[in-house]
């Protein structure tokens, strides 16, 4: 039911969601890991996942494991009714009006929606097959570049859903377009590391037509990363603790935090070292001229498993700035604002509620944040994004609940949308929603 007038249901809060239930199988897996550490360290792996593992039995990790047990899914946990979908709050005089672009793993293509929830354009499936669209961006001419999860490819589709090019690559999570039209996309590579099969992230730089320009590999630069980052949550720190023979509680506490170890029926395990989930380019800001670390064009990345965001030099890929360990908990989607501050979605997997924070990267102080009231009413474990809009509002994607909402600087909700698409009565989740300016979209719609 669309609310146009009157007080919002949660003027200064986000929405709520149920706790994610524990899965007993993970407890058994971790018992095996603790009891037979050498065997596990010698195992090989064969598939990827986003789910962490382990339950210690003490109060902290019992609470933590409720969140750790579930990998990426496509639908929310709760059943939804027909009245709780679409745009449910809309205050036209307080929002930034534009068009909303999103996709999801079981949605029919990539969707462009107006502020009232009407689908005004859709980039379809050119090959006629149902595809898992993980994320997509729109180029200025109306083409969409999308990450397809089911067949591991990057595809560019024009406004009329015709394939411009397709590139087979193990891409995931995010891509960004440079002012010169070239693309940056996240990819992954599996390496044998410390007798384990471990996934390491890489950054691919491509032409507008998908041809490779260069590549930066976290595996190749691991020594540099370890020197620049806080290593408290690194896989090596966890493995070294296990090999030192610490007590089970001491082992499981760090182990259950970050490594994303996934067991398979053949007994092999794959580990996810960093889990990079964001790549964006710094815009021109006041910091650009006074601090070269923050010059336009440098790369802002997010390494979820080690709770840190960082800036790399555009040309040399030198690590210039790092922040987050001890503060962020499995973050997503950092972006630099016109002021030079950084907006980041902090999932909060240990405290069990999410935040959106605006950080001064020079002083390290948080200058603004959005939290639910009570805090637990706004929470997403595996997904999330935040976009600062031209009017100063912030568009937030609470992905695990299939929800997006716009808040003012004082936290008032002025627009809220719940994904109307369901699967067997469960709302379909949305990885990220982005607001696009009407002056960009209106001329394209006129060609339909």
GUTIVEX-398474 format. One record per residue (C-alpha): residue in one letter; x, y, z. Coordinates in Angstrom, 2 decimals. Last residue first. Layout:
<vokes>
VOKE   res        c1        c2        c3
VOKE     a         X         Y         Z
...
</vokes>
This chain:
<vokes>
VOKE   res        c1        c2        c3
VOKE     x     11.26      3.62    -27.09
VOKE     x     13.33      6.61    -28.25
VOKE     x     11.71      9.05    -25.78
VOKE     x     12.83      6.78    -22.96
VOKE     x     16.42      7.57    -23.86
VOKE     x     15.85     11.33    -23.70
VOKE     x     14.20     10.93    -20.26
VOKE     x     16.97      8.81    -18.75
VOKE     x     19.95     11.17    -18.50
VOKE     x     18.02     14.33    -17.61
VOKE     x     16.00     12.24    -15.16
VOKE     x     19.11     11.42    -13.07
VOKE     x     19.72      7.80    -12.11
VOKE     x     19.16      6.33     -8.62
VOKE     x     21.03      3.08     -7.92
VOKE     x     19.71     -0.14     -6.35
VOKE     x     22.04     -2.89     -5.12
VOKE     x     21.96     -6.64     -4.47
VOKE     x     18.19     -7.09     -4.51
VOKE     x     16.50     -9.99     -2.70
VOKE     x     13.33    -11.63     -4.00
VOKE     x     10.44    -11.55     -1.55
VOKE     x      9.30    -14.98     -0.39
VOKE     x      5.88    -16.40     -1.26
VOKE     x      7.16    -19.18     -3.48
VOKE     x      9.37    -16.68     -5.29
VOKE     x      8.41    -13.03     -5.02
VOKE     x      8.77     -9.90     -7.13
VOKE     x      7.21     -6.86     -5.51
VOKE     x     10.60     -5.66     -4.21
VOKE     x      9.86     -3.37     -1.28
VOKE     x     10.29      0.35     -1.90
VOKE     x     10.60      3.28      0.49
VOKE     x     10.77      7.02     -0.06
VOKE     x     10.90      9.90      2.44
VOKE     x     12.44      8.07      5.42
VOKE     x     13.65     10.64      7.95
VOKE     x     17.24     10.15      9.10
VOKE     x     18.23     13.76      9.82
VOKE     x     20.16     13.99      6.53
VOKE     x     17.11     12.76      4.65
VOKE     x     16.51      9.09      3.97
VOKE     x     15.73      7.14      0.80
VOKE     x     14.71      3.50      0.93
VOKE     x     15.46      0.17     -0.74
VOKE     x     14.20     -3.28      0.28
VOKE     x     14.68     -6.83     -0.96
VOKE     x     15.23     -7.93      2.65
VOKE     x     18.78     -9.18      2.08
VOKE     x     19.52     -6.08      0.03
VOKE     x     18.85     -3.25      2.42
VOKE     x     19.67     -0.75     -0.31
VOKE     x     20.06      2.83      0.90
VOKE     x     19.45      6.03     -1.07
VOKE     x     20.91      9.00      0.84
VOKE     x     19.52     12.54      0.80
VOKE     x     21.79     15.53      0.15
VOKE     x     19.79     16.88     -2.81
VOKE     x     22.28     15.43     -5.34
VOKE     x     21.92     11.89     -3.92
VOKE     x     24.43     10.05     -1.75
VOKE     x     24.25      6.36     -2.67
VOKE     x     24.38      3.57     -0.09
VOKE     x     24.74     -0.16     -0.67
VOKE     x     24.03     -3.48      1.02
VOKE     x     24.49     -7.21      0.77
VOKE     x     25.40    -10.29      2.84
VOKE     x     24.09     -9.52      6.33
VOKE     x     21.39     -6.89      6.05
VOKE     x     20.08     -5.02      9.07
VOKE     x     17.86     -2.06      9.90
VOKE     x     15.41     -2.96     12.66
VOKE     x     18.27     -4.07     14.92
VOKE     x     19.25     -0.45     15.64
VOKE     x     16.00      0.36     17.46
VOKE     x     15.65      2.80     15.84
VOKE     x     17.75      2.05     12.75
VOKE     x     21.15      3.61     12.15
VOKE     x     22.24      6.28      9.67
VOKE     x     25.59      7.92     10.16
VOKE     x     27.27     11.26      9.76
VOKE     x     30.70     12.80     10.44
VOKE     x     32.57      9.60     11.34
VOKE     x     36.14     10.61     12.16
VOKE     x     39.21      9.13     10.50
VOKE     x     40.87     12.56     10.31
VOKE     x     41.91     12.41      6.65
VOKE     x     39.26      9.95      5.43
VOKE     x     36.34     11.95      6.90
VOKE     x     33.79      9.16      7.05
VOKE     x     30.09      9.09      6.25
VOKE     x     28.45      6.04      7.75
VOKE     x     25.58      3.75      6.78
VOKE     x     24.89      1.34      9.60
VOKE     x     23.75     -2.26      9.95
VOKE     x     22.61     -4.34     12.91
VOKE     x     23.70     -7.68     14.30
VOKE     x     26.67     -6.47     16.42
VOKE     x     28.88     -9.14     14.85
VOKE     x     27.61     -8.87     11.27
VOKE     x     27.55     -5.07     11.27
VOKE     x     26.83     -4.45      7.58
VOKE     x     28.71     -1.14      7.33
VOKE     x     27.68      0.58      4.10
VOKE     x     30.25      3.25      3.24
VOKE     x     30.19      6.96      2.33
VOKE     x     33.64      8.54      2.03
VOKE     x     34.29     12.25      2.59
VOKE     x     35.99     14.29     -0.13
VOKE     x     33.16     16.82     -0.27
VOKE     x     32.03     15.55     -3.67
VOKE     x     31.50     12.14     -2.10
VOKE     x     33.83      9.14     -2.27
VOKE     x     32.11      5.77     -2.51
VOKE     x     32.33      2.68     -0.28
VOKE     x     29.99     -0.13     -1.38
VOKE     x     30.07     -2.89      1.22
VOKE     x     31.42     -3.56      4.72
VOKE     x     31.86     -6.89      6.57
VOKE     x     32.09     -5.34     10.05
VOKE     x     33.71     -1.89     10.09
VOKE     x     35.28     -0.45     13.25
VOKE     x     38.07     -2.78     14.44
VOKE     x     39.59     -2.87     10.98
VOKE     x     38.24      0.05      8.94
VOKE     x     40.78      2.18      7.12
VOKE     x     43.52      1.95      4.48
VOKE     x     45.22      4.64      2.36
VOKE     x     47.81      4.76     -0.42
VOKE     x     48.26      1.14     -1.54
VOKE     x     50.32      1.36     -4.73
VOKE     x     48.28      0.36     -7.78
VOKE     x     50.97      2.03     -9.96
VOKE     x     48.63      3.91    -12.30
VOKE     x     45.38      4.58    -10.43
VOKE     x     47.03      4.59     -7.00
VOKE     x     45.04      2.33     -4.70
VOKE     x     42.62      3.46     -1.98
VOKE     x     41.46      1.12      0.77
VOKE     x     38.45     -0.22      2.66
VOKE     x     38.76     -2.68      5.52
VOKE     x     36.82     -5.33      7.39
VOKE     x     39.19     -8.19      6.52
VOKE     x     36.54    -10.37      4.89
VOKE     x     34.88     -7.44      3.15
VOKE     x     37.79     -5.99      1.22
VOKE     x     36.39     -2.75     -0.24
VOKE     x     38.12     -0.79     -3.00
VOKE     x     38.57      2.87     -3.94
VOKE     x     40.70      3.38     -7.04
VOKE     x     42.51      6.61     -7.89
VOKE     x     40.99      8.58    -10.74
VOKE     x     40.69     11.90     -8.95
VOKE     x     43.38     12.48     -6.35
VOKE     x     42.82     11.19     -2.83
VOKE     x     46.30      9.96     -1.98
VOKE     x     47.66     13.10     -3.63
VOKE     x     46.55     15.26     -0.71
VOKE     x     45.97     19.01     -1.12
VOKE     x     44.68     19.31     -4.69
VOKE     x     42.42     16.26     -4.75
VOKE     x     41.14     16.80     -1.22
VOKE     x     38.76     19.50     -2.51
VOKE     x     37.12     16.81     -4.67
VOKE     x     37.43     15.45     -8.22
VOKE     x     35.94     11.97     -8.31
VOKE     x     37.58      8.81     -6.92
VOKE     x     36.99      5.71     -9.02
VOKE     x     35.02      2.73     -7.76
VOKE     x     35.63     -0.98     -7.13
VOKE     x     33.58     -2.88     -4.56
VOKE     x     33.15     -6.46     -3.32
VOKE     x     36.65     -7.79     -2.57
VOKE     x     36.35    -11.09     -0.73
VOKE     x     39.73    -11.03      1.02
VOKE     x     40.94    -14.61      1.45
VOKE     x     38.01    -16.77      0.37
VOKE     x     38.77    -20.40      1.24
VOKE     x     37.73    -23.50     -0.67
VOKE     x     37.26    -26.82      1.09
VOKE     x     37.43    -30.42     -0.07
VOKE     x     35.59    -33.26      1.65
VOKE     x     34.01    -34.76     -1.49
VOKE     x     30.60    -33.46     -0.40
VOKE     x     31.86    -29.92     -0.23
VOKE     x     33.01    -27.68      2.61
VOKE     x     33.06    -23.87      2.33
VOKE     x     35.53    -21.70      4.22
VOKE     x     34.45    -18.06      4.18
VOKE     x     37.51    -16.88      6.07
VOKE     x     36.02    -14.01      8.06
VOKE     x     34.89    -14.22     11.60
VOKE     x     34.39    -17.86     12.51
VOKE     x     38.12    -18.47     12.49
VOKE     x     38.83    -15.52     14.79
VOKE     x     36.64    -16.84     17.62
VOKE     x     37.04    -20.46     16.66
VOKE     x     40.70    -20.71     17.58
VOKE     x     40.41    -19.00     20.96
VOKE     x     37.38    -21.11     21.88
VOKE     x     39.11    -24.30     20.68
VOKE     x     42.22    -23.62     22.78
VOKE     x     45.32    -22.53     20.90
VOKE     x     47.40    -25.12     19.12
VOKE     x     49.82    -22.78     17.37
VOKE     x     48.62    -24.23     14.07
VOKE     x     45.17    -22.79     14.64
VOKE     x     46.50    -19.34     15.50
VOKE     x     48.72    -19.40     12.40
VOKE     x     45.69    -20.30     10.29
VOKE     x     43.69    -17.35     11.65
VOKE     x     46.48    -14.85     11.16
VOKE     x     47.09    -16.18      7.65
VOKE     x     43.42    -15.76      6.77
VOKE     x     43.61    -12.08      7.67
VOKE     x     41.29    -10.70     10.35
VOKE     x     43.89     -9.00     12.59
VOKE     x     46.17     -8.15      9.66
VOKE     x     45.76     -4.35      9.68
VOKE     x     46.71     -3.38      6.16
VOKE     x     49.81     -1.80      4.59
VOKE     x     52.47     -4.48      5.13
VOKE     x     50.07     -7.32      4.49
VOKE     x     48.91     -5.70      1.26
VOKE     x     52.47     -5.28      0.00
VOKE     x     53.23     -8.93      0.71
VOKE     x     50.00    -10.02     -1.00
VOKE     x     50.74     -8.15     -4.22
VOKE     x     50.73    -11.10     -6.62
VOKE     x     47.78    -12.65     -4.80
VOKE     x     45.88     -9.34     -4.79
VOKE     x     46.15     -9.29     -8.58
VOKE     x     46.08     -6.11    -10.67
VOKE     x     45.25     -6.48    -14.36
VOKE     x     45.86     -4.44    -17.50
VOKE     x     44.24     -3.23    -20.72
VOKE     x     42.01     -6.19    -21.60
VOKE     x     39.48     -5.86    -24.41
VOKE     x     35.86     -5.51    -23.36
VOKE     x     34.68     -2.98    -25.94
VOKE     x     34.80      0.05    -23.60
VOKE     x     38.38     -1.00    -22.89
VOKE     x     39.09     -3.16    -19.87
VOKE     x     40.92     -2.80    -16.54
VOKE     x     40.62     -5.99    -14.50
VOKE     x     40.96     -5.93    -10.73
VOKE     x     41.86     -9.16     -8.93
VOKE     x     40.53    -10.99     -5.92
VOKE     x     42.11    -14.09     -4.35
VOKE     x     40.32    -17.40     -3.90
VOKE     x     42.17    -20.03     -1.88
VOKE     x     42.81    -23.73     -2.49
VOKE     x     44.82    -24.75      0.54
VOKE     x     48.33    -26.15      0.99
VOKE     x     49.56    -22.76      2.24
VOKE     x     48.23    -21.18     -0.96
VOKE     x     47.18    -23.00     -4.09
VOKE     x     45.55    -20.31     -6.15
VOKE     x     42.06    -19.56     -7.35
VOKE     x     41.37    -16.35     -9.27
VOKE     x     38.62    -13.82     -8.85
VOKE     x     37.38    -10.85    -10.85
VOKE     x     36.31     -7.30    -10.09
VOKE     x     35.64     -4.96    -13.00
VOKE     x     37.09     -1.62    -14.10
VOKE     x     35.85     -0.22    -17.39
VOKE     x     37.16      2.28    -19.91
VOKE     x     34.95      5.15    -21.06
VOKE     x     37.47      7.95    -20.47
VOKE     x     35.48      9.14    -17.44
VOKE     x     35.99      5.65    -15.95
VOKE     x     33.19      3.09    -15.68
VOKE     x     32.81      0.87    -12.64
VOKE     x     32.19     -2.80    -12.03
VOKE     x     31.02     -4.74     -9.01
VOKE     x     30.06     -8.05     -7.41
VOKE     x     31.70    -10.71     -9.57
VOKE     x     33.80    -11.45    -12.63
VOKE     x     35.22    -14.87    -13.45
VOKE     x     35.62    -13.90    -17.12
VOKE     x     34.03    -14.83    -20.44
VOKE     x     33.52    -11.58    -22.35
VOKE     x     30.37    -10.58    -24.22
VOKE     x     29.95     -7.81    -26.74
VOKE     x     27.30     -5.47    -28.14
VOKE     x     24.42     -7.81    -27.30
VOKE     x     21.05     -6.38    -28.28
VOKE     x     18.74     -5.42    -25.43
VOKE     x     17.22     -2.32    -27.08
VOKE     x     19.25      0.09    -24.94
VOKE     x     22.43     -1.78    -25.87
VOKE     x     23.80     -4.80    -24.02
VOKE     x     27.36     -5.23    -22.75
VOKE     x     28.14     -8.59    -21.16
VOKE     x     30.59     -9.76    -18.51
VOKE     x     30.63    -13.49    -18.09
VOKE     x     30.65    -16.22    -15.52
VOKE     x     27.78    -18.34    -16.87
VOKE     x     25.36    -18.16    -13.93
VOKE     x     26.64    -14.93    -12.42
VOKE     x     26.14    -12.53    -15.30
VOKE     x     27.83     -9.22    -14.53
VOKE     x     26.24     -6.45    -16.56
VOKE     x     27.17     -3.53    -18.78
VOKE     x     24.07     -1.64    -19.86
VOKE     x     23.90      0.59    -22.94
VOKE     x     21.84      3.77    -22.59
VOKE     x     24.30      6.16    -24.24
VOKE     x     25.66      7.41    -20.89
VOKE     x     26.51      3.87    -19.72
VOKE     x     24.19      2.00    -17.37
VOKE     x     25.55     -0.24    -14.64
VOKE     x     24.71     -3.86    -13.87
VOKE     x     24.94     -6.30    -10.98
VOKE     x     24.33     -9.98    -10.28
VOKE     x     22.18    -10.82    -13.29
VOKE     x     21.35    -14.51    -13.05
VOKE     x     20.01    -15.46    -16.46
VOKE     x     16.85    -17.03    -17.83
VOKE     x     17.57    -17.81    -21.47
VOKE     x     16.29    -15.93    -24.51
VOKE     x     19.79    -15.07    -25.71
VOKE     x     19.08    -11.35    -25.53
VOKE     x     17.81    -11.51    -21.92
VOKE     x     16.08     -8.21    -21.39
VOKE     x     17.12     -4.66    -20.59
VOKE     x     13.92     -3.30    -19.11
VOKE     x     12.35      0.13    -19.25
VOKE     x      9.62      2.14    -17.52
VOKE     x      8.82     -0.26    -14.68
VOKE     x      6.37      1.63    -12.46
VOKE     x      7.36      1.91     -8.80
VOKE     x      6.11      5.44     -8.21
VOKE     x      9.62      6.89     -8.36
VOKE     x     10.22      5.41    -11.81
VOKE     x     11.72      1.98    -12.44
VOKE     x     14.53      0.72    -14.67
VOKE     x     15.02     -3.05    -14.53
VOKE     x     17.76     -5.41    -15.62
VOKE     x     16.56     -8.79    -16.88
VOKE     x     13.70    -10.94    -15.66
VOKE     x     14.56    -11.05    -11.95
VOKE     x     16.00    -14.31    -10.59
VOKE     x     19.48    -13.15     -9.64
VOKE     x     18.55     -9.57     -9.07
VOKE     x     18.64     -6.32    -11.01
VOKE     x     18.36     -2.65    -10.18
VOKE     x     17.99      0.80    -11.70
VOKE     x     15.87      3.52    -10.08
VOKE     x     14.81      6.60    -12.01
VOKE     x     14.84     10.18    -10.75
VOKE     x     13.26     12.43     -8.18
VOKE     x     15.41     13.40     -5.21
VOKE     x     12.89     13.11     -2.41
VOKE     x     11.31     15.70     -0.10
VOKE     x      8.49     17.24     -2.18
VOKE     x      7.50     13.89     -3.69
VOKE     x      7.00     12.14     -0.33
VOKE     x      6.72      8.46     -1.28
VOKE     x      6.35      5.57      1.16
VOKE     x      5.07      2.08      0.19
VOKE     x      6.59      1.80     -3.29
VOKE     x      6.23     -1.83     -4.35
VOKE     x      5.27     -4.53     -1.89
VOKE     x      3.63     -5.05      1.47
VOKE     x     -0.04     -5.41      0.54
VOKE     x      0.41     -8.73     -1.32
VOKE     x      1.83    -10.49      1.76
VOKE     x      5.39    -11.58      2.42
VOKE     x      6.94    -14.76      3.82
VOKE     x     10.17    -14.20      5.71
VOKE     x     13.63    -15.53      4.84
VOKE     x     14.27    -13.25      1.90
VOKE     x     14.99    -14.62     -1.56
VOKE     x     18.03    -15.17     -3.79
VOKE     x     20.51    -16.69     -1.35
VOKE     x     24.12    -15.95     -0.50
VOKE     x     25.37    -18.35      2.14
VOKE     x     23.68    -18.94      5.53
VOKE     x     25.55    -20.14      8.60
VOKE     x     27.44    -17.02      9.55
VOKE     x     24.58    -14.98     10.87
VOKE     x     23.27    -17.34     13.50
VOKE     x     26.92    -18.24     14.00
VOKE     x     27.64    -14.89     15.61
VOKE     x     25.20    -15.41     18.45
VOKE     x     26.70    -18.80     19.25
VOKE     x     30.09    -17.21     18.72
VOKE     x     29.63    -14.67     21.47
VOKE     x     27.77    -16.90     23.92
VOKE     x     30.24    -19.76     23.88
VOKE     x     29.47    -22.84     21.75
VOKE     x     32.19    -22.11     19.25
VOKE     x     30.19    -22.09     16.01
VOKE     x     32.02    -22.21     12.73
VOKE     x     31.70    -21.04      9.16
VOKE     x     31.60    -18.11      6.78
VOKE     x     29.30    -18.15      3.75
VOKE     x     30.12    -16.34      0.52
VOKE     x     30.82    -19.39     -1.58
VOKE     x     33.14    -20.74     -4.22
VOKE     x     33.81    -24.22     -5.51
VOKE     x     36.61    -26.80     -5.78
VOKE     x     38.81    -27.10     -2.77
VOKE     x     41.97    -28.95     -1.78
VOKE     x     42.76    -30.27      1.64
VOKE     x     46.15    -30.14      3.31
VOKE     x     45.18    -27.54      5.88
VOKE     x     42.09    -29.58      6.69
VOKE     x     44.11    -32.67      7.40
VOKE     x     46.54    -30.74      9.57
VOKE     x     43.61    -29.19     11.57
VOKE     x     41.92    -32.45     12.46
VOKE     x     39.95    -31.74     15.63
VOKE     x     39.40    -28.05     14.98
VOKE     x     38.38    -28.47     11.35
VOKE     x     36.20    -31.50     12.10
VOKE     x     34.40    -29.57     14.84
VOKE     x     34.08    -26.73     12.35
VOKE     x     32.28    -28.90      9.84
VOKE     x     29.92    -30.34     12.43
VOKE     x     28.90    -26.88     13.57
VOKE     x     28.40    -25.87      9.95
VOKE     x     25.97    -28.75      9.41
VOKE     x     23.83    -27.57     12.29
VOKE     x     22.58    -24.56     10.38
VOKE     x     21.74    -21.47     12.42
VOKE     x     18.72    -19.35     11.61
VOKE     x     19.00    -15.86     10.10
VOKE     x     17.25    -13.41     12.43
VOKE     x     14.17    -11.80     11.03
VOKE     x     14.08     -8.43      9.34
VOKE     x     13.33     -4.90     10.27
VOKE     x     13.02     -1.69      8.38
VOKE     x     15.09      1.41      8.74
VOKE     x     14.48      4.11     11.25
VOKE     x     13.96      7.83     11.48
VOKE     x     10.51      8.23      9.95
VOKE     x      9.53      4.62     10.55
VOKE     x      5.87      4.25      9.51
VOKE     x      6.07      7.61      7.82
VOKE     x      3.88     10.37      9.15
VOKE     x      0.97     11.49      6.97
VOKE     x      0.79     11.60      3.19
VOKE     x      1.72      9.53      0.17
VOKE     x      1.79      6.00      1.58
VOKE     x      1.53      3.30     -1.08
VOKE     x      0.00      0.00      0.00
</vokes>
